C-alpha cells in the first residue's frame, strides 16, 4: 500500500502503522518524507541465484532459483515449491489467472517450458525445439505476456504462443541483429521491445517483421533487464554498463541516463515510477519518478548480482536476492510518499 496525505501538525498524526507495526515516527511538526520502509525480510532455501520473478492478480509472488519455483504470498509465507530436477536455469516465469509457465534450461542444454497450475502441480511440459525447430538455439531466454498470449525469444527467433503452446507466429529476428536476443518487454500497446547484447529494437505486434533499432545512448551495452510502462517509456538496464537508459518508445529516441551505476534489475509500478538495483560497491534499490527524478534509495545486503524486483497492485516493492548466508531472501518495502 502507499501512504499519502498524512500531515504532522496540530498533533493529528505523529505515527504511521502497518499491520500493527510502527513504520514511521515523527520527530516533531513535519510532513511525511518520501522514502521507503521495510515491512519484512524472510529467507528460504539455499540457492545460487535468483533467476526470475513474477506475480499474479492476488499479489502472490513466483520466484525462481536455478532449479525451483516458489509461490509466496504477500506476507512472505511459502505456499508451495515446485522443483525441476534437471533444471540449471529458470530465466522466465509468466503468470495467467489459471496457469503458470516456467521456461527453463535443462542439464542436457535443451530448453523446456513447464505449465503448472495454481497449486503447484505440473500440467504439461513442452520442449522448445518442437516449438521453434528453425531457431539457432533450443531454449527461451525470456518470455512475457499480454492479456491473452505469450511472447518468447530464443537466441534468434520471436514466437507468439497461445496458452496451449500453439505457435501463432514465428519470426526469425536474426536478420535484425547478429547478437543474441536476451530480454523482451511488452504491454497491451502496439509494440514489442527486444534487448540484445549491444542494443534494442522495436517490433510491431500487428506486423512482427516491421522493426526499428533503438539508438545507443553514447555507449555499447548489454541488456540484462527491460521494462515498458503505459505512458510510452521504455527502460533498458545493463549490469556491465551505466544505466538504466530511458527511451521514448513511440519515437525510439533515447531520453536520458538515469544513473551512472550498473543496473542489475528493474521494474515499474502502476504509477509509472521505475525501481532498479544498482551497485557501486554496495547493492542499492532506487526509486525514480517517470520524469527521471530520484525519490529514494536503500541498501540491499545481496551476495551477488542475481537480484530481481517486482511491485504489487498497491505499489509495495519486493526484492528477491541471495543473502550473505546463501539463502533465497525477499525484502518487502512500503512506499512513504510526501505530497504537497
C-alpha positions, 0 to 999 in steps of 0.5 A, a space after each residue: 500500500 502507499 501512504 499519502 496525505 498524512 500531515 504532522 501538525 496540530 498533533 493529528 498524526 505523529 505515527 504511521 502503522 502497518 499491520 500493527 507495526 510502527 513504520 514511521 515516527 515523527 520527530 516533531 511538526 513535519 510532513 511525511 518524507 518520501 522514502 521507503 520502509 521495510 515491512 519484512 525480510 524472510 529467507 528460504 532455501 539455499 540457492 545460487 541465484 535468483 533467476 526470475 520473478 513474477 506475480 499474479 492478480 492476488 499479489 502472490 509472488 513466483 520466484 525462481 532459483 536455478 532449479 525451483 519455483 516458489 509461490 509466496 504470498 504477500 506476507 512472505 509465507 511459502 505456499 508451495 515449491 515446485 522443483 525441476 530436477 534437471 533444471 540449471 536455469 529458470 530465466 522466465 516465469 509468466 503468470 495467467 489467472 489459471 496457469 503458470 509457465 516456467 521456461 527453463 534450461 535443462 542439464 542436457 542444454 535443451 530448453 523446456 517450458 513447464 505449465 503448472 497450475 495454481 497449486 503447484 502441480 505440473 500440467 504439461 511440459 513442452 520442449 522448445 525445439 518442437 516449438 521453434 525447430 528453425 531457431 539457432 538455439 533450443 531454449 527461451 531466454 525470456 518470455 512475457 505476456 499480454 492479456 491473452 498470449 505469450 511472447 518468447 525469444 530464443 537466441 534468434 527467433 520471436 514466437 507468439 504462443 497461445 496458452 496451449 503452446 500453439 505457435 501463432 507466429 514465428 519470426 526469425 529476428 536474426 536478420 535484425 541483429 547478429 547478437 543474441 536476443 536476451 530480454 523482451 518487454 511488452 504491454 497491451 500497446 502496439 509494440 514489442 521491445 527486444 534487448 540484445 547484447 549491444 542494443 534494442 529494437 522495436 517490433 510491431 505486434 500487428 506486423 512482427 517483421 516491421 522493426 526499428 533499432 533503438 539508438 545507443 545512448 553514447 555507449 555499447 551495452 548489454 541488456 540484462 533487464 527491460 521494462 515498458 510502462 503505459 505512458 510510452 517509456 521504455 527502460 533498458 538496464 545493463 549490469 556491465 554498463 551505466 544505466 538504466 537508459 530511458 527511451 521514448 518508445 513511440 519515437 525510439 529516441 533515447 531520453 536520458 541516463 538515469 544513473 551512472 551505476 550498473 543496473 542489475 534489475 528493474 521494474 515499474 509500478 502502476 504509477 509509472 515510477 521505475 525501481 532498479 538495483 544498482 551497485 557501486 560497491 554496495 547493492 542499492 534499490 532506487 526509486 525514480 519518478 517517470 520524469 527521471 527524478 530520484 525519490 529514494 534509495 536503500 541498501 540491499 545486503 545481496 551476495 551477488 548480482 542475481 537480484 530481481 524486483 517486482 511491485 504489487 497492485 498497491 505499489 509495495 516493492 519486493 526484492 528477491 536476492 541471495 543473502 550473505 548466508 546463501 539463502 533465497 531472501 525477499 525484502 518487502 518495502 512500503 512506499 512513504 510518499 510526501 505530497 504537497 
